């Protein structure tokens, strides 16, 4: 009999949901007067990491940023909200989806604008840094189920791309 740690019981999608908010300041902007993409990327990674850690019940590290799309610029004074949730889980990895919206400082009564979306892959790790089993995510709504299925498509594409690059290098 092998001595494998048991896979923790699953958690619903809502369990992992995290929102971080912050006002963008002058230290966040580039020479064009808009917030650096890197500032937003760190914000995305922070909220995604919080969702991954919450879902997995421990340390989770960023393995890859699958995609990030910047839709609208952010300016000094804008209040920005990053919403994250675990969309999919494997044995040790998780896909976290992030949606970033902004409230314009000069038009606070308007609806928030979609600033960015991103998909990140995290791996649960133990105290020694080795991958560890993560609990399954249990989609609760049709929207959660859609996100789960689309995450499986993104994973298949990542793996196919990796295999194609490895085959090309071997040739």
C-alpha positions, -999 to +999 in steps of 0.1 A: +000+000+000+014+034-010+013+063+014-003+091-006-019+121+011-057+121+006-073+146-017-092+171+004-130+173-001-143+197-028-154+233-022-180+253-042-168+280-066-182+307-043-158+297-015-128+309-035-142+343-045-121+373-035-123+410-043-095+435-038-100+472-043-076+501-044-074+537-056-047+543-082-022+570-073+005+590-090+032+564-082+012+539-104+013+558-137+036+559-167+047+588-188+014+588-206-006+595-174-022+560-173-015+532-148+013+509-158+002+475-171+027+459-147+009+476-117-024+461-129-007+427-135+006+426-099-029+435-087-043+407-107-017+382-094-024+394-058-061+388-060-057+355-080-032+343-054-056+350-026-084+331-043-061+301-050-048+300-014-084+302-001-096+274-023-066+251-018-064+257+020-027+267+019+001+281-001-003+283-039+022+298-063+017+314-097+027+288-124+016+309-154-004+338-166-024+322-194-039+354-207-044+390-197-064+415-218-063+452-211-096+467-222-096+503-209-069+525-194-069+533-157-060+568-145-049+584-112-078+585-088-098+557-103-111+531-078-102+497-092-118+464-081-103+430-090-126+400-086-112+365-087-124+329-084-111+294-090-126+282-123-111+248-126-089+224-106-067+195-115-046+173-091-022+201-080-031+230-102-060+255-104-071+281-130-081+314-115-102+339-135-099+376-127-121+404-138-109+440-132-133+469-132-128+506-126-148+534-112-137+567-128-128+593-101-145+621-121-177+602-129-184+580-098-221+577-106-214+559-139-213+522-141-178+507-136-159+499-168-142+466-176-105+473-173-090+439-178-096+401-177-070+374-170-065+337-165-038+324-142-026+290-133-016+283-097-001+252-081-007+242-045+027+236-027+036+222+006+061+237+031+090+223+012+078+238-021+067+205-037+033+203-055+005+191-032-030+179-040-057+206-041-094+201-034-117+199-064-138+230-073-175+224-074-193+247-099-226+260-085-242+279-114-245+276-151-219+305-153-195+285-131-200+254-152-193+275-184-161+288-168-150+253-158-155+240-193-137+270-209-108+265-184-105+229-197-102+242-232-075+267-222-056+238-204-058+216-235-044+244-256-015+250-231-006+214-231-009+211-269+013+242-274+039+228-250+040+194-268+043+212-302+072+233-290+090+203-275+085+184-308+099+213-328+129+216-305+136+178-308+134+180-346 
